[in-house]
Amino acid sequence: MNQKYRPKSAKNKILLSGVLIGVGVMALIDEIIFHQLLQWHHFFDFNTMQFGIFSDGLLNAFALFSIVAGIFLFAHVTKLYTYSLLRWSSGIFIGLGSFQLIDGTINHKVFGIHQIRYDVDILPYDIGWNASAILLLITGIVIWLITRKNEADRTGS
């Protein structure tokens, strides 16, 4: 097959590639900054320090797997399909914001497996954490909606 002629579009695959990479990158940002450099918490804080460090290693493995899977999917899509880098970047923002919002609401509040920080007034940290997550998520959704509108304009739908 001629690689310059790629008749099929991979709208959902390119979006998923971005989401996987975004989730992995945000997991690494969280792990490196808050778990290792600042040492504010571990992924699981309700056990021993050794288990906390072990759980951080599991989070790192998850992040790496997510990024590698996103890169492999990106390579697959770019070789066989037409794609939109704008849609891919929307997926990255959606992944970044989704990870952070799930971590801030589910992990921090619902399951209570850790807090952002201990022995301080947690409310400003929670507001900053979740507000930045929502901002990233909205950015990704707006970019995604723009790509949908551009595709509708091109197809006449």
GUDOLUM-657978 format. One record per residue: residue number from 1; residue in one letter; x, y, z of N, C-alpha, C, O in turn. Coordinates in Angstrom, 2 decimals. Each point is the difference from the previous one (the first is absolute). Layout:
<koldos>
   pos   code       nc1       nc2       nc3      cac1      cac2      cac3       cc1       cc2       cc3       oc1       oc2       oc3
   NUM      A         X         Y         Z         X         Y         Z         X         Y         Z         X         Y         Z
...
</koldos>
This chain:
<koldos>
   pos   code       nc1       nc2       nc3      cac1      cac2      cac3       cc1       cc2       cc3       oc1       oc2       oc3
     1      M      0.85     -1.19      0.00     -0.85      1.19      0.00      0.88      1.24      0.00      1.00      0.05      0.73
     2      N     -1.34      0.91     -1.51      0.71      1.26     -0.05     -0.19      0.73      1.33     -1.13      0.29      0.38
     3      Q      2.23      0.01      0.33     -0.11      0.61      1.31     -0.46      1.44     -0.05     -0.50      0.52      1.00
     4      K      0.64      0.15     -2.14     -0.47      1.38     -0.10     -1.51      0.07     -0.14     -0.61      1.01      0.35
     5      Y      0.00     -2.07     -0.85     -1.45     -0.04     -0.13     -0.57     -0.77      1.18      0.13     -1.22      0.08
     6      R     -0.78      1.94      0.83     -0.57     -0.63      1.19     -1.49      0.38      0.04     -0.36      1.04      0.57
     7      P     -0.48     -1.86     -1.15     -1.39      0.40     -0.17     -0.83      0.00      1.28     -0.99      0.73      0.08
     8      K      1.36     -1.52      0.90     -0.82     -0.10      1.20      0.47      1.00      1.05      1.18      0.30      0.12
     9      S     -2.14      0.20      0.62      0.33      0.88      1.11      0.01     -0.80      1.29     -0.72     -0.99      0.14
    10      A      1.53      1.42      0.79      0.11     -0.69      1.29     -0.33      0.96      1.13      0.80      0.19      0.92
    11      K     -1.98      0.42     -1.00     -0.38      1.02      0.98      0.10     -0.49      1.43      0.63      0.64      0.84
    12      N     -1.25     -1.77     -0.55     -0.03     -0.51      1.37      1.34     -0.57      0.44      0.38      0.13      1.16
    13      K      0.34     -0.75     -2.08      1.29     -0.58      0.35      1.02      1.08      0.33      0.77     -0.14      0.95
    14      I     -0.76      1.21     -1.72      0.97      1.06      0.26     -0.36      0.72      1.30      0.89      0.42      0.75
    15      L     -2.18     -0.29     -0.46     -0.44      0.58      1.26      0.43     -0.88      1.16      0.53      0.50      0.99
    16      L     -0.75     -1.81     -1.10      0.39     -0.94      1.06      1.51      0.02      0.23      0.45     -0.08      1.14
    17      S      0.32      0.17     -2.21      1.45      0.09      0.14      0.38      1.21      0.86      0.82     -0.12      0.90
    18      G     -1.43      1.25     -1.17      0.27      1.20      0.79     -0.43     -0.15      1.45      0.72      0.42      0.91
    19      V     -1.88     -1.03     -0.69     -0.50     -0.21      1.37      0.98     -0.88      0.78      0.34      0.31      1.14
    20      L      0.10     -1.41     -1.74      0.93     -0.90      0.68      1.30      0.72      0.36      0.51     -0.16      1.11
    21      I      0.01      0.93     -2.03      1.24      0.73      0.27     -0.25      1.05      1.08      0.83      0.16      0.90
    22      G     -1.94      0.56     -0.98     -0.31      1.01      1.01     -0.15     -0.58      1.39      0.51      0.57      0.97
    23      V     -1.21     -1.69     -0.86     -0.16     -0.67      1.31      1.36     -0.40      0.55      0.30      0.24      1.18
    24      G      0.53     -0.84     -2.02      1.32     -0.42      0.45      0.89      1.16      0.41      0.71     -0.08      1.00
    25      V     -0.74      1.14     -1.77      0.83      1.17      0.33     -0.46      0.62      1.33      0.84      0.34      0.83
    26      M     -2.15     -0.20     -0.63     -0.46      0.59      1.25      0.31     -0.91      1.19      0.31      0.49      1.09
    27      A     -0.41     -1.80     -1.29      0.38     -0.92      1.08      1.47      0.19      0.37      0.35     -0.03      1.18
    28      L      0.51      0.20     -2.19      1.43      0.23      0.28      0.24      1.34      0.67      0.82      0.11      0.90
    29      I     -1.53      0.93     -1.35      0.14      1.32      0.63     -0.38     -0.09      1.47      0.71      0.50      0.87
    30      D     -1.85     -1.14     -0.59     -0.45     -0.18      1.38      1.04     -0.78      0.80      0.38      0.40      1.10
    31      E      0.07     -1.51     -1.65      0.95     -0.86      0.69      1.32      0.71      0.27      0.51     -0.03      1.12
    32      I      0.04      0.66     -2.14      1.32      0.63      0.15     -0.06      1.21      0.93      0.83      0.13      0.91
    33      I     -1.80      0.75     -1.12     -0.04      1.23      0.80     -0.52     -0.24      1.41      0.67      0.34      0.97
    34      F     -1.86     -0.93     -0.85     -0.65     -0.08      1.31      0.45     -1.21      0.83      0.02      0.07      1.23
    35      H      0.33     -1.16     -1.88      0.39     -1.20      0.74      1.50      0.00      0.30      0.41     -0.35      1.10
    36      Q      0.41      0.74     -2.08      1.44     -0.13      0.18      0.68      1.30      0.44      0.69      0.01      1.01
    37      L     -0.89      1.07     -1.76      0.72      1.24      0.31     -0.53      0.68      1.27      0.77      0.30      0.91
    38      L     -2.08     -0.06     -0.86     -0.59      0.66      1.18     -0.26     -0.99      1.14     -0.06      0.40      1.17
    39      Q     -0.10     -1.67     -1.50     -0.30     -1.07      0.96     -1.22      0.33      0.87      0.00     -0.20      1.21
    40      W     -1.06      0.71     -1.88     -1.22      0.33      0.71     -0.85     -1.23      0.28     -0.71     -0.05      1.01
    41      H      0.78     -0.93     -1.88     -0.80     -1.21      0.19      0.55     -1.12     -0.89      0.87      0.22     -0.84
    42      H     -1.41     -1.41      1.05      0.25     -1.15     -0.87     -1.33     -0.39     -0.62     -1.05      0.50      0.41
    43      F      1.09     -1.38     -1.39     -1.25     -0.41     -0.63     -0.95     -0.63      1.01     -1.19      0.32      0.03
    44      F      1.71     -1.23      0.80     -0.77     -0.56      1.13      0.68      0.47      1.27      1.12     -0.43      0.30
    45      D     -1.77      1.30      0.46      0.59      0.54      1.22     -0.46     -0.69      1.27      0.49      0.33      1.08
    46      F     -1.40     -1.27     -1.18     -0.57     -0.56      1.23      0.72     -1.24      0.49     -0.57     -0.78      0.77
    47      N      1.78      0.58     -1.19      0.76     -1.17      0.44      1.40      0.45      0.37      0.19      1.16      0.35
    48      T      0.78     -2.04     -0.43      1.38      0.35      0.35      0.65      0.82     -1.10     -0.48      0.06     -1.13
    49      M      1.61      0.58      1.50      0.77      0.77     -0.98      0.46     -0.91     -1.14     -0.01      0.41     -1.16
    50      Q      0.41     -1.62      1.49      0.45     -0.94     -1.01     -1.11     -0.30     -1.01      0.23     -0.04     -1.20
    51      F     -1.45     -0.18      1.70     -1.11     -0.25     -0.90     -0.34      1.25     -0.81     -0.37     -0.11     -1.17
    52      G      0.49      1.29      1.77     -0.22      1.25     -0.73      0.94      0.15     -1.17     -0.41      0.39     -1.09
    53      I      1.68     -0.70      1.31      0.99      0.09     -1.07     -0.28     -1.06     -1.07      0.13      0.27     -1.20
    54      F     -0.51     -1.47      1.63     -0.37     -1.05     -0.95     -1.19      0.44     -0.86      0.00     -0.21     -1.22
    55      S     -1.00      0.82      1.84     -1.18      0.45     -0.75      0.38      1.11     -0.98     -0.59      0.10     -1.08
    56      D      1.56      0.75      1.44      0.48      1.01     -0.93      0.65     -0.64     -1.22     -0.14      0.48     -1.13
    57      G      0.85     -1.59      1.35      0.59     -0.74     -1.11     -1.06     -0.56     -0.93      0.18      0.00     -1.22
    58      L     -1.28     -0.48      1.79     -1.11     -0.48     -0.83     -0.60      1.14     -0.83     -0.35     -0.19     -1.16
    59      L      0.23      1.37      1.76     -0.50      1.16     -0.73      0.94      0.36     -1.15     -0.45      0.33     -1.10
    60      N      1.76     -0.40      1.35      0.97      0.26     -1.07     -0.15     -1.01     -1.13      0.05      0.37     -1.17
    61      A     -0.24     -1.63      1.52     -0.16     -1.04     -1.02     -1.26      0.26     -0.82      0.02     -0.14     -1.23
    62      F     -1.11      0.51      1.89     -1.24      0.33     -0.70      0.23      1.18     -0.95     -0.44     -0.04     -1.15
    63      A      1.13      1.07      1.62      0.26      1.18     -0.83      0.81     -0.37     -1.23     -0.31      0.43     -1.11
    64      L      1.35     -1.21      1.32      0.85     -0.42     -1.12     -0.80     -0.82     -1.01      0.11      0.22     -1.20
    65      F     -0.90     -1.18      1.69     -0.82     -0.81     -0.88     -0.97      0.87     -0.80     -0.17     -0.22     -1.20
    66      S     -0.45      1.19      1.83     -0.95      0.88     -0.68      0.69      0.81     -1.10     -0.53      0.11     -1.11
    67      I      1.69      0.44      1.42      0.74      0.79     -1.00      0.45     -0.87     -1.16     -0.16      0.38     -1.16
    68      V      0.72     -1.55      1.45      0.47     -0.89     -1.07     -1.16     -0.46     -0.87      0.12     -0.03     -1.23
    69      A     -1.25     -0.33      1.84     -1.18     -0.41     -0.77     -0.47      1.15     -0.89     -0.36     -0.22     -1.16
    70      G      0.36      1.44      1.69     -0.40      1.16     -0.80      0.93      0.26     -1.16     -0.44      0.36     -1.09
    71      I      1.74     -0.55      1.31      0.98      0.20     -1.08     -0.16     -1.08     -1.08      0.05      0.31     -1.19
    72      F     -0.23     -1.57      1.61     -0.21     -1.07     -0.99     -1.27      0.25     -0.81      0.00     -0.19     -1.21
    73      L     -1.07      0.62      1.87     -1.24      0.29     -0.71      0.19      1.17     -0.96     -0.51     -0.02     -1.12
    74      F      1.25      1.04      1.56      0.30      1.14     -0.87      0.78     -0.46     -1.23     -0.32      0.41     -1.11
    75      A      1.33     -1.25      1.31      0.80     -0.49     -1.13     -0.88     -0.80     -0.97      0.14      0.12     -1.21
    76      H     -1.03     -0.93      1.74     -0.91     -0.79     -0.83     -0.91      0.91     -0.81     -0.16     -0.18     -1.21
    77      V     -0.42      1.16      1.86     -0.94      0.91     -0.67      0.70      0.80     -1.08     -0.51      0.12     -1.11
    78      T      1.67      0.43      1.43      0.67      0.87     -0.97      0.52     -0.75     -1.21      0.24      0.59     -1.05
    79      K     -0.08     -1.90      1.19      0.47     -0.79     -1.13     -1.15     -0.41     -0.93      0.19     -0.07     -1.22
    80      L     -1.37     -0.19      1.77     -1.07     -0.60     -0.80     -1.18      0.92     -0.30     -0.78     -0.28     -0.91
    81      Y      0.62      1.35      1.66     -1.22      0.80     -0.11      0.31      1.48     -0.17      1.12      0.46      0.24
    82      T     -2.14      0.27     -0.65      0.09      1.45      0.10     -0.33      0.35      1.45     -0.72     -0.73      0.67
    83      Y      1.26      1.83     -0.22     -0.19      0.35      1.41      0.14      1.51      0.17      0.48      0.70     -0.89
    84      S     -0.91     -0.23      2.03      0.08      1.41      0.35      0.87      0.17      1.23     -0.29     -0.56      1.06
    85      L      1.38      1.32     -1.20      0.84      0.27      1.16     -0.75      0.85      1.03      0.27     -0.09      1.20
    86      L     -1.21      0.89     -1.66     -0.81      0.79      0.93     -0.87     -0.92      0.85     -0.14      0.21      1.20
    87      R     -0.45     -1.23     -1.82     -0.80     -0.97      0.76      0.90     -0.77      0.96     -0.41     -0.29      1.13
    88      W      1.61     -0.05     -1.55      0.94     -0.69      0.87      0.35      0.87      1.21      0.04     -0.50      1.13
    89      S      0.22      1.78     -1.37      0.32      0.89      1.13     -1.19      0.17      0.92      0.18      0.16      1.21
    90      S     -1.40     -0.19     -1.75     -1.18      0.05      0.88     -0.03     -1.22      0.91     -0.36      0.11      1.17
    91      G      0.73     -1.26     -1.71      0.06     -1.21      0.81      1.03      0.11      1.11     -0.23     -0.49      1.11
    92      I      1.36      1.11     -1.39      1.02      0.18      1.04     -0.57      0.83      1.14      0.14     -0.37      1.17
    93      F     -0.78      1.50     -1.49     -0.59      0.84      1.05     -1.11     -0.74      0.76     -0.10      0.12      1.22
    94      I     -0.71     -0.87     -1.94     -1.06     -0.77      0.66      0.61     -1.04      0.94     -0.50     -0.20      1.11
    95      G      1.57     -0.45     -1.53      0.68     -0.97      0.85      0.63      0.64      1.23     -0.12     -0.52      1.10
    96      L      0.79      1.66     -1.30      0.60      0.72      1.13     -1.05      0.36      1.04      0.15     -0.29      1.19
    97      G     -1.24      0.93     -1.67     -1.05      0.44      0.91     -0.76     -1.15      0.63     -0.36      0.07      1.18
    98      S      0.11     -1.12     -1.95     -0.73     -1.15      0.53      0.76     -0.67      1.14     -0.57     -0.30      1.04
    99      F      1.85      0.06     -1.25      0.79     -0.63      1.06     -0.04      0.85      1.25     -0.23     -0.51      1.10
   100      Q      0.46      1.80     -1.25      0.07      0.88      1.17     -1.35      0.11      0.70     -0.06      0.02      1.23
   101      L     -1.03      0.06     -2.00     -1.32      0.10      0.62     -0.40     -1.30      0.70     -0.56      0.04      1.09
   102      I      0.85     -1.17     -1.71     -0.30     -1.28      0.65      0.85     -0.16      1.26     -0.50     -0.44      1.04
   103      D      1.77      0.81     -1.13      0.86     -0.08      1.18     -0.51      0.92      1.11     -0.06     -0.40      1.16
   104      G     -0.31      1.62     -1.53     -0.43      0.98      1.00     -1.35     -0.30      0.62     -0.24      0.36      1.16
   105      T     -0.64     -1.01     -1.90     -1.33     -0.28      0.56     -0.12     -1.43      0.51     -0.36     -0.22      1.16
   106      I      0.67     -0.75     -2.00     -0.17     -1.41      0.39      1.06     -0.43      1.00     -0.33     -0.46      1.09
   107      N      1.62      0.62     -1.45      1.07     -0.47      0.88      0.09      0.81      1.29      0.17     -0.57      1.08
   108      H     -0.28      1.91     -1.20      0.16      0.84      1.19     -1.24      0.01      0.88      0.13     -0.06      1.23
   109      K     -1.30      0.12     -1.80     -1.21      0.21      0.80     -0.86     -1.25      0.17     -0.40     -0.32      1.12
   110      V      0.11     -0.39     -2.20     -0.89     -1.16      0.10      0.71     -1.16      0.68     -0.50     -0.53      1.00
   111      F      1.66      0.11     -1.53      0.72     -1.13      0.57      0.89      0.41      1.17      0.27     -0.80      0.89
   112      G      0.19      2.05     -0.90      0.85      0.49      1.07      1.34     -0.71      0.10      0.55     -0.15      1.09
   113      I     -0.01     -0.29     -2.24      1.27     -0.74      0.06      1.19      0.93      0.26      1.04     -0.46      0.47
   114      H     -1.19      1.74     -0.76      0.98      1.01      0.41     -0.61      1.38     -0.19     -1.00      0.16     -0.70
   115      Q      1.61      0.81      1.34     -0.36      1.41     -0.20      1.15      0.67     -0.73      1.09     -0.57     -0.12
   116      I     -1.33      1.77     -0.37      1.09      0.72     -0.68      1.12      0.28      1.00      1.18     -0.18     -0.30
   117      R     -1.60      0.61      1.48      0.97      0.36      1.03     -0.64     -0.24      1.36     -1.23     -0.01      0.12
   118      Y      2.05     -0.19      0.88     -0.49     -0.28      1.36      0.41      1.12      0.95      0.95      0.73     -0.24
   119      D     -1.69     -0.64      1.32      0.27      0.95      1.10     -0.05      1.46     -0.44      0.70      0.84      0.55
   120      V     -1.52     -0.56     -1.55     -0.25      1.38     -0.44     -1.49      0.11     -0.32     -0.71     -1.00     -0.04
   121      D      0.24      2.23     -0.17     -1.37      0.19     -0.47     -0.05     -0.50     -1.44      0.60      0.59     -0.90
   122      I     -1.32     -1.68      0.68      0.02     -0.69     -1.29     -0.85      0.69     -1.07      0.22     -0.21     -1.19
   123      L     -1.19      1.03      1.59     -0.94      0.60     -0.95      0.69      0.77     -1.13     -0.35     -0.22     -1.16
   124      P      1.31      1.12      1.44      0.65      0.70     -1.14      0.71     -0.96     -0.96      0.01      0.23     -1.21
   125      Y      0.57     -1.29      1.75      0.67     -0.99     -0.86     -1.02     -0.75     -0.86      0.22     -0.21     -1.19
   126      D     -1.33     -0.18      1.80     -1.05     -0.69     -0.76     -0.57      0.88     -1.10     -0.22     -0.45     -1.12
   127      I     -0.02      1.72      1.44     -0.55      0.93     -0.99      0.99      0.18     -1.15     -0.39     -0.07     -1.17
   128      G      1.65      0.30      1.48      1.01      0.18     -1.05      0.17     -1.24     -0.85      0.11      0.08     -1.22
   129      W     -0.09     -1.24      1.87      0.19     -1.28     -0.69     -1.15     -0.25     -0.98      0.21     -0.26     -1.18
   130      N     -1.44      0.35      1.70     -1.16     -0.32     -0.83     -0.31      1.10     -1.02     -0.48     -0.29     -1.09
   131      A      0.75      1.54      1.43     -0.20      1.09     -0.96      0.95     -0.15     -1.19     -0.40      0.21     -1.14
   132      S      1.66     -0.56      1.42      0.93     -0.18     -1.12     -0.39     -1.21     -0.83      0.18      0.00     -1.22
   133      A     -0.73     -1.04      1.86     -0.47     -1.17     -0.74     -1.16      0.38     -0.93     -0.03     -0.40     -1.16
   134      I     -0.91      1.16      1.70     -1.16      0.42     -0.80      0.44      0.90     -1.15     -0.53     -0.11     -1.11
   135      L      1.49      1.00      1.36      0.51      0.87     -1.07      0.65     -0.82     -1.12     -0.23      0.28     -1.18
   136      L      1.04     -1.27      1.54      0.61     -0.87     -1.02     -1.06     -0.78     -0.78      0.08     -0.11     -1.22
   137      L     -1.06     -0.41      1.94     -1.07     -0.78     -0.63     -0.83      0.87     -0.95     -0.30     -0.41     -1.11
   138      I     -0.06      1.60      1.54     -0.77      0.91     -0.85      0.80      0.40     -1.23     -0.54      0.07     -1.11
   139      T      1.84      0.18      1.29      0.85      0.33     -1.15     -0.04     -1.13     -1.03     -0.16      0.26     -1.19
   140      G      0.31     -1.50      1.65     -0.04     -1.14     -0.90     -1.34     -0.15     -0.69     -0.06     -0.29     -1.20
   141      I     -1.02      0.48      1.94     -1.34     -0.14     -0.59     -0.26      1.09     -1.02     -0.58     -0.27     -1.06
   142      V      1.01      1.50      1.34     -0.19      1.10     -0.96      0.78     -0.28     -1.29     -0.53      0.18     -1.09
   143      I      1.77     -0.62      1.22      0.79     -0.33     -1.20     -0.67     -1.13     -0.76     -0.08      0.04     -1.23
   144      W     -0.40     -1.05      1.94     -0.69     -1.13     -0.65     -1.25      0.48     -0.74     -0.25     -0.44     -1.12
   145      L     -0.52      1.32      1.74     -1.20      0.53     -0.67      0.37      0.80     -1.25     -0.72     -0.05     -0.99
   146      I      1.81      0.77      1.04      0.47      0.74     -1.18      0.33     -0.97     -1.13     -0.34      0.26     -1.15
   147      T      1.00     -1.39      1.48      0.33     -0.97     -1.05     -1.27     -0.61     -0.58     -0.07     -0.27     -1.20
   148      R     -0.93      0.04      2.04     -1.27     -0.55     -0.50     -0.68      1.00     -0.93     -0.52     -0.39     -1.05
   149      K      0.53      1.68      1.43     -0.62      1.01     -0.85      0.75      0.11     -1.33     -0.62      0.11     -1.06
   150      N      1.95     -0.14      1.11      0.79      0.07     -1.24     -0.29     -1.17     -0.91     -0.07      0.17     -1.21
   151      E     -0.10     -1.37      1.79     -0.31     -1.17     -0.81     -1.40      0.10     -0.59     -0.23     -0.41     -1.15
   152      A     -0.72      0.94      1.92     -1.36      0.17     -0.51     -0.02      1.01     -1.14     -0.72     -0.18     -0.98
   153      D      1.51      1.26      1.11      0.08      1.00     -1.06      0.58     -0.58     -1.28     -0.43      0.35     -1.10
   154      R      1.42     -1.24      1.23      0.64     -0.60     -1.17     -0.93     -1.00     -0.70      0.02     -0.11     -1.23
   155      T     -0.82     -0.61      2.02     -0.87     -1.02     -0.59     -1.37      0.54     -0.37     -0.75     -0.65     -0.71
   156      G      0.43      1.86      1.19     -1.30      0.57     -0.31     -1.12     -0.52      0.89     -1.17      0.19     -0.32
   157      S      1.51     -0.85      1.43     -1.03     -0.54      0.90     -0.53      1.07      0.91     -0.87     -0.27      0.83
</koldos>
